[in-house]
Amino acid sequence: MRAGPSQEEIRRQNLGALLRYVHVRGPTSRAALTAHLGLNRSTIGALTADLTAAGLVSEGLPQDQSGRAGRPSLVVRPEAEVYVFALVIEVDRLVAARIGLGGAVLDRREARRPRGVRDPADVVAPLADFVREMQRAASPSARYVGSGAAVSAMVRAEDGLVRLGPQFGWIDEPLGEALAKVLSDEVQGGDRAVPVRNNADLSALAEHVRGVAVDTDNIVYVTGDAGIGGGIIAGGRLVSGHGGYGGEVGHMVVNPNGKPCNCGSRGCWETEIGEYALLHAAGRDADSGTGRAAVETLVDAAGRGDAQAQAAIRQVGDWLGFGVANLVNIFNPEMVIFGGNLREVYIAAAAQVRSRLNRNGLPACREHVRLRTPALGDDAALLGAAELAFGPLLADPLEAAADNP
């Protein structure tokens, strides 16, 4: 029979809960923490003292004390100069940011990425430059506590091995190893593994923690560029599956007699709603432009009355709703979020999406579903990578802080 948790284990759990609360919710009074965490005032005071001594939070009087009688409750604030590096590798762009505890973006760099097959070491080289620049710009008193990365590919959670990245031409490429080398070379204290996850998974996480799905525990996040990815949160937890490969909704077969897919299958959802499918349906090939700009141009043309563009939007919107209905029937989410290029497609084809969902979705599953666009926009994956990096610190603040003096 397993013994109950020790006092030290309980203390560590409470420290993590308090730090996570102010990290997510922002500056919070001791009185509010007492109410929200269900702990007594003396315990909150002791936990706050420990976190303050570790340099993870600070305490002070409320900024606005006008009209208040009596002694005000001290406000606990996350220390923004405790930071992580968040890295994003997408089909068309590379992004890096220095993000402080509490979610503030302290510094940010972005570059366009030319499409095509390139060695992972070459792809991460610009990220190394970004990290070096941001590290030099940081205050000498700032503390680095980890890094996290998002990539538009199927990635093994254990070590960041990209099992399949058809838009990059990658098969079994050691991206996590390449990123770890970047950090070890550029960052003092950066000689550690860099967790890497699929960008849709981390976008779903970020929207759940800080975006449109705050306080919504069951969501499906669908994102698209050249490919289609998905992130699933059920019961407040990310559903990543065995090895971390869950959520590959773009390779859900919706049309067995459809077009070949880059994954080697045929009729994947990606072949019906992806960027290339949309452009092809509108009679526009890749030579006339790709990426977000091409999709926005097409959507704009449809809005101005271009009949072929309108037909393409309706066709892709119908297939988008078809796949969403399947996901709604399987996962029973409260919300479906459309990110990346699918944001533009959904806005333009909302009627087709909802109509198909109403036809194919089970009433008990579909009747409560809200269809939304991301509150965090194109930075959802970036902020999700930061949450991934902060994970160890939030799970065990004092041990993680000791490892990052």
C-alpha positions in Angstrom: 0.0 0.0 0.0 1.5 3.3 -1.1 2.2 5.8 1.7 0.7 9.3 1.4 2.8 12.2 0.2 5.4 13.5 2.7 5.3 17.1 4.0 8.2 17.9 1.6 6.3 16.6 -1.4 3.2 18.6 -0.4 5.4 21.7 0.0 6.9 21.3 -3.4 3.5 20.8 -5.0 2.2 23.9 -3.3 5.2 25.9 -4.4 4.6 24.8 -8.0 0.9 25.6 -7.8 1.5 29.1 -6.5 4.3 29.9 -9.0 2.1 28.5 -11.8 -0.8 30.6 -10.8 1.1 33.9 -10.9 2.9 32.8 -14.0 -0.4 32.3 -15.8 -2.7 34.8 -14.1 -0.2 37.6 -13.4 0.4 39.6 -10.2 -2.0 38.3 -7.5 -2.6 39.4 -3.9 -1.8 37.1 -1.1 -5.5 37.2 -0.2 -6.5 36.1 -3.7 -3.9 33.3 -3.6 -5.3 32.1 -0.3 -8.8 31.9 -1.8 -7.8 30.4 -5.2 -5.3 27.8 -3.9 -7.3 26.8 -0.9 -4.4 27.3 1.5 -4.3 29.3 4.7 -2.6 32.7 5.0 0.5 31.5 6.9 1.1 28.8 4.3 0.8 31.3 1.5 3.2 33.6 3.3 5.8 30.8 3.8 5.6 29.6 0.2 5.9 33.2 -1.1 9.0 33.7 1.1 10.6 30.6 -0.3 9.9 31.7 -3.9 11.1 35.2 -3.2 14.4 33.9 -1.7 14.8 31.8 -4.9 14.4 34.9 -7.0 11.3 33.7 -8.8 8.8 36.1 -7.4 8.7 39.5 -5.7 6.2 41.1 -3.3 5.0 44.6 -3.0 2.1 46.9 -2.2 -0.8 47.1 -4.8 -0.1 49.8 -7.3 -3.6 51.3 -6.8 -4.5 51.7 -3.1 -6.9 54.6 -3.5 -10.1 54.4 -1.5 -9.0 51.3 0.5 -9.2 51.1 4.2 -6.9 49.0 6.4 -3.7 47.2 5.6 -3.5 46.1 1.9 -2.7 42.5 1.0 0.8 42.2 -0.6 0.8 41.4 -4.3 3.0 38.5 -5.6 4.5 39.2 -9.0 6.5 36.8 -11.2 10.1 37.8 -11.9 10.1 38.5 -15.6 13.9 38.5 -15.8 13.7 34.7 -15.1 13.5 33.7 -18.8 13.5 31.0 -21.4 14.2 30.9 -25.1 11.3 29.9 -27.3 12.1 28.7 -30.9 9.7 28.1 -33.8 10.5 26.4 -37.1 7.7 26.6 -39.6 7.6 26.0 -43.4 8.0 29.7 -44.2 9.6 31.3 -41.1 11.8 31.0 -38.2 11.1 32.7 -34.9 13.0 33.0 -31.6 12.1 34.9 -28.5 13.3 35.5 -24.9 10.2 35.1 -22.8 10.0 36.0 -19.1 8.3 34.2 -16.3 4.7 35.5 -16.5 4.6 35.2 -20.3 6.1 38.6 -21.2 7.9 38.6 -24.5 11.2 40.4 -23.6 12.9 40.2 -27.0 11.9 38.7 -30.3 13.5 37.9 -33.7 11.9 36.5 -36.9 13.2 35.6 -40.4 11.6 34.3 -43.5 12.6 30.7 -44.4 12.9 29.7 -48.0 10.9 26.5 -48.7 12.7 23.4 -49.8 14.9 20.6 -48.3 17.6 21.8 -46.1 19.8 20.1 -43.4 18.5 20.7 -39.9 21.9 22.3 -38.9 21.4 24.8 -41.7 17.8 25.5 -40.6 18.7 26.2 -37.0 21.8 28.4 -37.9 19.7 31.6 -38.0 18.2 30.7 -34.7 21.7 30.5 -33.2 22.3 34.0 -34.4 19.0 35.2 -32.8 19.8 33.5 -29.5 23.3 35.1 -29.5 21.8 38.6 -30.1 19.1 38.2 -27.4 21.6 36.8 -24.9 23.9 39.8 -25.4 21.0 42.2 -25.0 19.7 40.6 -21.7 20.5 42.2 -18.4 23.4 40.7 -16.5 21.1 39.9 -13.7 18.6 37.9 -15.9 18.4 34.2 -15.4 18.1 31.6 -18.1 16.2 28.5 -17.1 15.6 26.5 -20.2 14.4 26.4 -23.8 11.6 24.9 -25.9 11.0 24.5 -29.6 8.0 24.0 -31.9 8.3 22.5 -35.4 5.8 21.9 -38.2 6.5 18.2 -38.3 5.9 14.8 -36.6 8.4 14.8 -33.7 9.4 12.3 -31.1 8.9 13.8 -27.7 11.6 11.8 -26.1 14.5 13.4 -27.9 13.2 15.8 -30.6 13.8 13.4 -33.5 11.7 14.5 -36.5 10.2 11.3 -37.7 8.4 12.9 -40.6 8.6 16.5 -41.9 7.4 16.2 -45.5 7.4 20.0 -46.0 11.1 20.1 -45.0 12.1 16.8 -46.7 13.0 15.4 -43.3 12.8 11.8 -42.2 14.3 10.8 -38.9 16.3 14.0 -38.5 17.8 14.8 -35.1 16.4 18.3 -34.7 16.5 18.2 -30.9 20.2 17.4 -31.0 20.9 20.3 -33.4 19.0 22.7 -31.2 20.7 21.5 -28.1 24.1 22.2 -29.8 22.9 25.7 -30.7 22.0 26.5 -27.1 25.1 24.9 -25.6 27.3 27.0 -27.9 25.4 30.3 -27.5 23.9 30.4 -23.9 25.7 30.2 -20.6 24.1 27.3 -18.8 22.6 26.0 -22.1 24.2 22.6 -22.0 21.0 20.7 -21.7 18.4 19.0 -23.8 15.9 21.1 -25.7 12.3 19.7 -25.7 10.8 19.8 -29.1 7.1 19.3 -29.9 4.8 19.7 -32.8 3.7 23.3 -33.4 0.0 22.5 -33.4 0.3 20.8 -30.0 2.1 23.8 -28.5 -0.4 26.3 -30.1 -3.2 24.4 -28.5 -1.4 24.5 -25.2 -0.8 28.3 -25.5 -4.4 29.1 -26.4 -5.6 27.0 -23.4 -3.2 28.7 -21.0 -3.3 32.3 -22.3 -5.6 32.6 -25.3 -9.1 32.1 -26.5 -9.5 28.8 -24.7 -8.6 29.9 -21.2 -10.8 27.9 -18.7 -11.9 25.6 -21.6 -10.6 22.1 -20.9 -11.6 20.3 -24.1 -10.4 21.9 -27.4 -9.2 21.0 -30.9 -6.7 23.3 -32.5 -6.3 22.9 -36.3 -3.6 24.8 -38.1 -2.4 24.9 -41.7 0.3 26.1 -43.9 1.7 23.8 -46.6 0.5 21.0 -44.4 -2.2 20.5 -41.7 -1.6 19.8 -38.1 -3.7 19.5 -35.0 -3.4 19.8 -31.2 -5.9 18.1 -28.9 -6.6 19.1 -25.2 -8.9 16.8 -23.3 -9.8 17.3 -19.7 -7.2 20.1 -19.5 -4.3 17.9 -20.7 -2.6 17.8 -24.0 -3.2 14.5 -25.8 0.1 13.6 -27.4 -0.2 9.8 -27.7 2.5 7.2 -27.4 5.8 8.8 -28.3 4.3 12.2 -28.9 2.8 11.6 -32.4 -0.8 12.2 -31.5 -2.9 14.9 -33.2 -1.8 14.3 -36.8 -5.2 15.2 -38.0 -3.9 16.3 -41.4 -3.3 12.7 -42.3 -6.8 11.5 -41.4 -8.0 9.9 -44.6 -11.2 11.6 -45.8 -11.2 10.7 -49.5 -9.8 7.2 -50.2 -9.9 8.0 -54.0 -8.4 11.4 -53.5 -5.0 12.9 -54.3 -1.6 11.4 -53.2 -0.3 12.9 -50.0 3.3 13.7 -49.1 3.1 11.2 -46.3 2.8 8.4 -48.8 -1.0 7.8 -48.3 -3.8 9.0 -50.5 -6.8 11.3 -49.7 -5.5 12.7 -46.5 -7.4 15.7 -45.1 -4.3 17.8 -45.9 -4.8 17.1 -49.6 -8.3 18.6 -49.5 -7.8 21.7 -47.2 -4.1 22.5 -47.4 -2.7 25.6 -49.0 -1.9 23.8 -52.2 -5.4 22.3 -52.5 -6.9 25.8 -52.1 -4.6 27.4 -54.7 -5.1 24.5 -57.1 -8.9 24.7 -56.7 -8.7 28.4 -57.6 -6.6 27.7 -60.7 -3.4 29.1 -59.2 -0.2 27.0 -59.2 2.7 27.3 -56.8 4.7 29.4 -59.3 2.2 32.3 -58.8 3.0 32.4 -55.1 2.6 30.4 -51.9 2.3 30.9 -48.2 0.1 33.3 -46.1 0.3 36.1 -48.7 -1.0 33.8 -51.5 -3.9 32.6 -49.3 -4.8 36.1 -48.2 -4.7 37.3 -51.9 -7.1 34.5 -52.9 -9.5 35.2 -50.0 -9.5 38.9 -50.9 -10.2 38.0 -54.6 -13.2 35.9 -53.4 -14.5 38.8 -51.4 -14.3 41.1 -54.4 -16.4 38.7 -56.5 -13.8 36.4 -58.2 -16.1 33.4 -59.0 -13.3 30.9 -59.2 -11.8 32.0 -55.9 -15.3 31.9 -54.3 -15.8 28.3 -55.6 -12.4 27.3 -54.2 -13.2 28.7 -50.8 -16.6 26.9 -50.8 -15.0 23.6 -51.8 -12.2 23.8 -49.2 -14.6 25.1 -46.6 -16.8 22.1 -47.1 -13.9 19.7 -46.7 -12.8 21.6 -43.6 -16.2 21.2 -42.0 -16.2 17.5 -43.0 -12.9 16.9 -41.1 -14.0 19.0 -38.2 -17.2 17.0 -37.9 -15.1 13.8 -37.5 -12.9 15.4 -34.9 -16.0 16.7 -33.0 -17.6 13.3 -33.0 -14.3 11.7 -31.8 -13.1 14.1 -29.1 -16.3 16.0 -28.1 -14.6 19.3 -27.7 -16.1 22.5 -26.4 -14.1 24.6 -28.9 -12.4 24.2 -32.3 -9.8 26.8 -33.1 -8.5 27.5 -36.6 -4.9 28.7 -36.8 -2.3 29.5 -39.5 -3.7 29.8 -43.0 -6.9 27.9 -41.9 -7.8 31.1 -40.0 -8.3 32.9 -43.2 -10.1 30.0 -44.8 -12.4 29.6 -41.9 -13.3 33.3 -41.7 -14.2 33.2 -45.5 -16.0 29.9 -45.4 -17.6 29.8 -41.9 -21.0 29.1 -43.4 -19.8 26.0 -45.3 -17.8 24.8 -42.2 -20.8 25.1 -39.9 -23.2 23.6 -42.5 -21.1 20.5 -42.9 -20.6 20.2 -39.2 -24.3 20.4 -38.7 -24.9 17.6 -41.3 -22.1 15.2 -40.2 -21.7 16.0 -36.5 -23.6 14.1 -33.9 -26.1 16.5 -32.2 -24.9 15.7 -28.7 -21.3 16.5 -29.7 -21.8 19.5 -32.0 -24.6 21.5 -30.3 -22.3 23.1 -27.7 -19.1 23.5 -29.9 -17.8 27.0 -30.4 -15.7 27.7 -33.6 -13.0 30.3 -33.0 -9.8 31.9 -34.3 -6.7 32.1 -32.1 -6.4 35.0 -29.7 -2.6 34.7 -29.8 -2.4 34.8 -33.6 0.8 33.6 -35.2 2.6 33.6 -31.9 0.6 30.8 -30.4 3.3 28.2 -31.1 6.0 30.5 -29.8 4.2 31.0 -26.5 3.5 27.3 -26.3 7.2 26.6 -26.7 7.8 28.9 -23.8 5.3 27.0 -21.6 7.1 23.8 -22.6 10.4 25.3 -21.5 9.0 26.6 -18.2 7.5 23.2 -17.4 10.4 21.9 -15.1 10.5 25.2 -13.2 6.8 25.2 -12.6 6.8 21.5 -11.6 9.5 21.9 -8.9 10.5 25.6 -8.5 13.2 25.3 -5.9 15.1 22.4 -7.5 14.9 23.9 -11.0 16.0 27.3 -9.6 19.0 25.6 -7.8 20.0 24.0 -11.1 19.9 27.5 -12.8 21.7 29.8 -10.3 
